[in-house]
Amino acid sequence: MMTRKNEESLRTLAMLRYQANRYQFVGNGSMCQQVNMQIRRLMNEIEADAVKN
């Protein structure tokens, strides 16, 4: 069963991935890198929560 926090994290992850793709498409590499850094941070949090539970 997914927790509310998990659902929000996955929704945020999808939004960030969309943003990263958009920045990459328009050639804004620095913003794309920043968003990818946020994606990695969020994925690490999700993995840490999964290990905890």
N, C-alpha and C positions, 0 to 999 in steps of 0.2 A: 504494500500500500504506500502510495506517495504522500509525503507530508506536504503541507502548504508551503513550507520554506523550499522544499525540493521543486515544487511546481513553479514557484517564482524564480528560482535559480535557472531552471531550464528555459523559462520564457525570456529571462534576461539574456541568457546565452544565445538564444536564437536571434534576439534583437541585435546583440553585439556582432554576431557573425554577419548579419545583413549589413550593418554599418561598415564592417571591415571590407566586405565585397564591394560596396558602393564607393568607398574611398579608393580602393584598388582600381576600380573601373575608371574613375575620373583622374587617376594618376597622382593622388595625394598620399605618397608613401609614408610620410611621417605620421599622419593621422591613422593610417592603416596599421602601422607598427604599434601605436599607442592603444588602439582598440584590441589588437591581438594580444597585447600584454594584459589587458583587462580580462580577456577571454581565458588566458592561461591561469590567471589568479583565481577566477571564478571556478574553473575546472578543478584546480587544486583544492578549493574549499569543498566542492561537491564530493570529491574523492575522499577527503578527510572525514566528512560527515558519513559517507558510506562505510568507511572502515570502523568508525566509532559505533555505528548501529549494527 
